[in-house]
Amino acid sequence: MLRFILTAILLVVVPGAHPAGAEILRGPAHVIDGDTIDLGATRIRIHGIDAPERAERCAKANGADWACGLWAQYETERRYQGEVLECRDLGERTHGRVVAQCFHQGRDIALDLIAAGVVQACPRYALEHPHSLSYIDAEKEAAFAAAGIFAGPVNPRAGFCAERAAPSPAPFLPATSVQPREGDCVIKGNVSAGGRIYHVPGQRDYDRVNMNAPGKRWFCSEEEARAAGWRPARR
């Protein structure tokens, strides 16, 4: 009881600390599982990731299985139990929990957990919160390094993590007549090994994208590109 009271006292809520007016919650973390923590009396769902459930098991490369859910909880506890975190309330709620982006000593804990192979990224959020784009890249690197849960066949992502179905896109312009549309439609949509990526004028690879090749598409705004399922180029 005394520990709970002290934890509650140490929780600090700073309204309007973020430029968008979001609350910033600060306090020592009590880890529930790989993607859920408590700061005082506030339960927080760490944004943009999905951890194995505590009872979940994962396959190894040799066909055996292991208790990846308990391991994910342990690894999260090892890193953050009792540590002071700063969590930015994103204004969303799920099952009574505050959805937040959390930091430990200035580092995004979701990014670190993905890089260590403790959790998976949720691709659907990359279109809604730009900071989540780095999670997708971190997961690719973790998979390449066979870190944690990526050391063997990876269990399917939770349904809420799946990419939302994009609206039916307009037909691609024929390769023989690809030209910018009227007005300011100068954003280039490119399909490559990295997925569907759009480039705006001034970015490094903008001039390299050949719009006369198949699989290209012009957009009039970044909002239009995102709604169609494209993500922004990182540089």
C-alpha positions in Angstrom: 0.0 0.0 0.0 2.8 2.4 0.9 4.5 1.7 -2.4 1.3 2.5 -4.3 0.9 5.8 -2.4 4.5 6.9 -3.1 4.1 6.0 -6.8 0.9 7.9 -7.1 2.5 10.9 -5.5 5.4 10.8 -7.9 3.2 10.8 -10.9 3.2 14.3 -12.5 0.6 15.4 -15.1 1.7 18.4 -17.1 -1.2 19.7 -19.2 -0.3 21.4 -22.5 3.3 20.3 -22.4 3.2 19.2 -26.0 2.8 21.7 -28.8 -0.5 20.0 -29.8 -1.8 20.5 -26.3 -1.5 16.8 -25.2 -0.9 15.9 -21.6 2.5 14.6 -20.6 2.5 12.0 -17.8 5.7 11.4 -15.8 6.4 8.9 -13.1 7.9 5.5 -12.2 6.6 2.7 -14.3 4.9 -0.5 -13.1 5.1 -3.0 -16.0 1.9 -5.0 -16.7 3.1 -6.7 -19.8 5.2 -6.0 -22.9 2.9 -3.2 -24.2 1.1 -2.0 -21.1 2.3 0.0 -18.1 0.9 1.8 -15.1 2.1 5.3 -14.1 0.5 5.8 -10.7 -3.2 5.1 -11.2 -3.1 5.6 -14.9 -2.9 2.6 -17.1 -1.1 3.2 -20.4 -1.2 1.3 -23.6 2.2 2.0 -25.4 1.3 3.2 -28.8 2.3 1.5 -32.1 3.4 -1.9 -30.8 2.0 -5.3 -30.0 3.6 -7.6 -27.5 3.0 -11.3 -27.2 0.3 -12.1 -24.7 1.7 -13.5 -21.4 0.5 -17.0 -22.2 1.6 -16.9 -25.8 4.2 -19.2 -27.2 6.4 -18.6 -30.2 8.1 -21.1 -32.6 11.9 -21.4 -32.8 13.8 -22.0 -36.0 14.3 -25.6 -35.1 10.5 -26.2 -34.7 10.4 -26.1 -30.9 8.4 -23.4 -29.1 9.2 -21.1 -26.2 7.3 -18.8 -23.7 7.8 -15.6 -25.7 5.0 -13.9 -23.9 6.5 -14.3 -20.4 9.9 -13.4 -21.9 8.5 -10.1 -23.4 7.1 -9.2 -20.0 10.4 -10.0 -18.3 12.4 -7.9 -20.8 10.1 -5.0 -20.5 10.3 -5.2 -16.7 14.1 -5.5 -16.8 14.3 -2.3 -18.7 11.6 -0.1 -17.3 10.2 -1.4 -14.0 10.5 1.5 -11.5 12.1 3.7 -14.0 10.7 7.2 -14.5 9.0 7.5 -17.9 7.5 10.4 -19.7 4.4 9.5 -21.7 2.7 11.8 -24.3 -1.1 11.2 -24.3 -2.1 10.8 -27.9 -5.7 11.5 -27.1 -6.9 7.9 -27.8 -8.4 5.3 -25.5 -8.6 1.6 -25.6 -10.2 -0.6 -23.0 -10.0 2.2 -20.5 -6.2 2.7 -21.1 -4.5 5.9 -22.2 -2.7 5.4 -25.5 0.6 7.2 -25.3 4.1 7.5 -26.8 6.5 6.9 -23.9 10.1 7.9 -23.4 12.9 6.7 -21.0 15.8 9.1 -20.7 14.7 10.7 -24.0 14.5 7.4 -25.9 11.2 6.1 -27.4 10.7 2.9 -25.5 8.5 1.4 -28.3 11.4 1.8 -30.7 13.8 0.2 -28.3 11.5 -2.7 -27.6 11.0 -3.4 -31.3 14.7 -3.2 -32.0 15.3 -5.8 -29.2 12.7 -8.1 -30.7 10.5 -7.9 -27.7 7.4 -6.6 -29.6 6.2 -6.2 -33.1 5.3 -2.9 -34.8 1.7 -2.0 -35.8 1.9 -0.9 -39.5 -1.6 0.6 -39.5 -0.5 3.4 -37.2 2.2 4.5 -39.6 -0.4 6.4 -41.6 -1.9 8.1 -38.6 1.1 9.0 -36.5 4.3 9.9 -38.4 6.6 8.9 -35.5 5.4 5.3 -36.1 7.2 5.1 -39.5 10.5 4.5 -37.7 8.9 1.5 -35.9 8.5 -0.2 -39.3 12.2 0.3 -40.1 13.3 -0.9 -36.7 11.3 -4.1 -37.1 13.0 -4.8 -40.4 16.3 -4.4 -38.7 15.3 -6.6 -35.8 14.1 -9.3 -38.2 17.4 -9.2 -40.1 19.2 -9.6 -36.9 16.9 -12.4 -35.7 16.4 -10.6 -32.4 14.0 -11.9 -29.8 10.7 -13.1 -31.3 12.1 -12.6 -34.8 14.6 -15.5 -34.3 12.0 -18.0 -35.6 8.6 -17.9 -37.4 6.8 -14.8 -36.1 3.2 -15.2 -34.9 0.6 -13.2 -36.8 0.1 -9.6 -35.7 -3.0 -8.8 -33.6 -6.0 -7.8 -35.7 -5.9 -4.2 -34.6 -2.3 -3.9 -35.9 -3.1 -5.0 -39.4 -3.0 -2.3 -42.0 -6.4 -0.7 -42.8 -7.7 -1.4 -46.2 -7.0 1.6 -48.3 -9.7 3.2 -50.3 -9.9 2.0 -53.9 -7.2 4.0 -55.7 -7.9 5.7 -58.9 -6.5 3.9 -61.9 -2.8 4.4 -62.7 -2.2 6.7 -65.7 -0.9 4.8 -68.7 2.8 4.8 -68.9 2.7 6.5 -72.3 0.8 9.5 -71.0 1.9 10.1 -67.4 1.9 13.8 -66.8 1.2 15.9 -63.7 -2.5 16.8 -63.4 -3.8 20.3 -63.3 -2.9 22.5 -60.4 -0.3 21.4 -57.7 -0.4 17.7 -58.4 3.3 17.2 -58.3 3.7 14.6 -55.6 5.2 11.4 -57.0 3.9 8.0 -55.9 6.5 5.2 -56.3 6.2 1.5 -55.8 9.4 -0.2 -54.8 10.8 -3.0 -52.6 10.2 -0.7 -49.7 6.5 -0.5 -50.5 4.3 2.4 -51.7 6.2 5.6 -51.0 5.5 9.1 -52.1 8.1 11.9 -52.7 7.5 15.6 -52.6 9.5 18.2 -54.5 12.8 19.0 -52.8 13.3 15.5 -51.4 16.5 13.7 -52.3 15.0 11.0 -54.6 12.3 13.1 -56.1 14.0 13.7 -59.4 15.0 10.0 -59.6 11.5 8.7 -59.7 10.6 8.1 -63.4 6.9 8.7 -63.7 6.8 7.1 -67.2 7.6 3.7 -65.7 4.7 1.4 -64.7 3.4 1.5 -61.2 3.6 5.2 -60.6 0.9 7.7 -59.5 0.6 11.5 -59.1 -1.0 13.0 -56.0 -2.3 16.5 -55.4 -1.6 16.4 -51.6 0.1 14.4 -49.0 -3.3 13.7 -47.4 -4.5 12.2 -50.7 -1.3 10.0 -50.9 -1.7 8.7 -47.3 -5.4 8.0 -47.8 -4.5 5.9 -50.9 -2.0 3.8 -48.8 1.3 5.5 -49.7 3.7 6.6 -47.0 6.1 9.5 -47.1 9.8 9.1 -48.2 12.1 9.6 -45.2 14.5 11.8 -47.2 
